[in-house]
């Protein structure tokens, strides 16, 4: 019986030598969700990040709804757009939701 090679339908992403990104759970513990970003530094480089602005402009319930919607968007599009990076963005946003609702525990 001969062995057949199987190939993955998706190309493997190249791995960089950089340290792995912190996990959303570790960021919640460190209180660093606003400092770290999945997928670039464009928000981190701003004086006021969108999350910081939204937290000051929205009610707690509005912020909660916004974060839930963002998680849904990232997960809904992950196969068509960002793949695993969108999953990491969803996890990061979910961690932010846990952070902003922590007082409810």
C-alpha positions as CSV (number, residue, x, y, z in Angstrom):
1,X,0.0,0.0,0.0
2,X,1.5,3.3,-1.0
3,X,1.3,6.4,1.1
4,X,-0.3,9.5,-0.5
5,X,0.8,13.0,0.4
6,X,-2.0,15.2,1.5
7,X,-1.9,18.9,1.3
8,X,-3.8,21.4,3.3
9,X,-6.4,23.5,1.5
10,X,-5.0,26.6,3.2
11,X,-1.5,27.7,2.9
12,X,0.5,27.7,6.1
13,X,1.3,31.1,7.4
14,X,4.9,31.9,7.9
15,X,6.1,32.2,11.5
16,X,8.2,35.2,12.4
17,X,11.0,35.0,14.9
18,X,9.2,37.7,17.1
19,X,7.8,36.7,20.5
20,X,4.2,35.5,20.4
21,X,1.6,38.1,21.0
22,X,0.1,38.1,24.6
23,X,-3.1,36.3,24.9
24,X,-6.3,38.2,25.7
25,X,-6.7,36.5,29.0
26,X,-3.2,37.6,30.0
27,X,-4.0,41.1,29.0
28,X,-7.1,41.2,31.2
29,X,-5.0,40.1,34.1
30,X,-2.4,42.8,33.4
31,X,-5.0,45.5,32.6
32,X,-3.3,46.1,29.2
33,X,-6.1,45.6,26.7
34,X,-6.0,49.3,25.6
35,X,-2.2,49.1,25.2
36,X,-2.0,46.0,23.0
37,X,-3.5,45.5,19.6
38,X,-4.0,42.5,17.4
39,X,-3.0,43.2,13.8
40,X,-0.8,46.3,13.7
41,X,-0.2,49.4,15.8
42,X,-2.4,51.9,14.1
43,X,-4.7,52.3,17.1
44,X,-1.9,52.1,19.6
45,X,-0.1,55.0,18.0
46,X,-3.1,57.3,18.5
47,X,-3.2,59.7,21.5
48,X,-6.7,58.4,22.3
49,X,-7.7,55.0,21.0
50,X,-11.2,54.3,19.6
51,X,-11.9,52.1,22.7
52,X,-10.9,54.9,25.0
53,X,-13.0,57.4,23.2
54,X,-16.0,55.1,23.1
55,X,-15.7,54.3,26.8
56,X,-16.0,58.1,27.5
57,X,-18.8,58.7,25.0
58,X,-21.0,55.7,25.5
59,X,-23.0,54.5,28.4
60,X,-21.9,51.2,29.9
61,X,-24.7,49.4,28.2
62,X,-23.9,51.0,24.9
63,X,-20.2,50.0,25.2
64,X,-21.3,46.5,26.1
65,X,-23.4,46.3,23.0
66,X,-20.7,47.7,20.8
67,X,-18.1,45.2,22.0
68,X,-20.6,42.3,21.6
69,X,-21.3,43.4,18.0
70,X,-17.6,43.6,17.2
71,X,-17.0,40.1,18.5
72,X,-19.8,38.9,16.2
73,X,-18.4,40.8,13.2
74,X,-14.9,39.3,13.6
75,X,-16.2,35.8,14.0
76,X,-18.7,36.1,11.1
77,X,-16.0,37.3,8.6
78,X,-13.0,35.2,9.7
79,X,-13.2,32.7,6.8
80,X,-13.7,35.4,4.1
81,X,-11.3,38.0,5.4
82,X,-8.9,37.8,8.3
83,X,-8.7,34.1,9.2
84,X,-7.1,33.4,12.6
85,X,-6.2,37.0,13.0
86,X,-9.9,37.8,13.1
87,X,-10.3,35.1,15.7
88,X,-7.6,36.7,17.8
89,X,-9.3,40.1,17.3
90,X,-12.6,38.6,18.5
91,X,-10.8,37.1,21.5
92,X,-9.2,40.5,22.3
93,X,-12.5,42.3,22.0
94,X,-14.2,39.7,24.2
95,X,-11.5,40.2,26.8
96,X,-12.3,43.9,26.7
97,X,-15.9,43.1,27.3
98,X,-14.9,41.0,30.3
99,X,-12.9,43.9,31.5
100,X,-15.6,46.5,31.2
101,X,-18.2,44.3,32.8
102,X,-15.9,43.1,35.7
103,X,-17.7,45.2,38.2
104,X,-20.8,43.0,37.6
105,X,-19.1,40.0,39.2
